[in-house]
Amino acid sequence: MNLTWATAGGSKVRMAMKERFTVTELCALRNDLIQGGMVDSREAAELLQVFLAGRGYGVSQTAAIDAAGRVEMAGCSLPVLERELEGLALVM
């Protein structure tokens, strides 16, 4: 669970933010991306889009391709994958 600081009446209060995706979901997606070899950014982007659509989010194809490239450059690390997914997810 991510923790953040919020201001309440001039004092900082530590609040827990609900994560959008579980570690299990992220690991499964990461494994799919790695097994697919992430050879083609468009194929990786499609996996990201399917993952998000299955959870009720929409995503721009162009944004997904860009995000797939960044995930690939980061070696498909979980923190980068999570950050990119959260940046892509559009509530439908």
Secondary structure as UniProt FT lines:
FT   STRAND          2..8
FT   TURN            9..10
FT   STRAND          11..17
FT   HELIX           23..35
FT   TURN            36..38
FT   HELIX           41..53
FT   TURN            54..56
FT   STRAND          57..58
FT   HELIX           61..73
FT   TURN            74..76
FT   HELIX           78..88
FT   STRAND          90..91
//
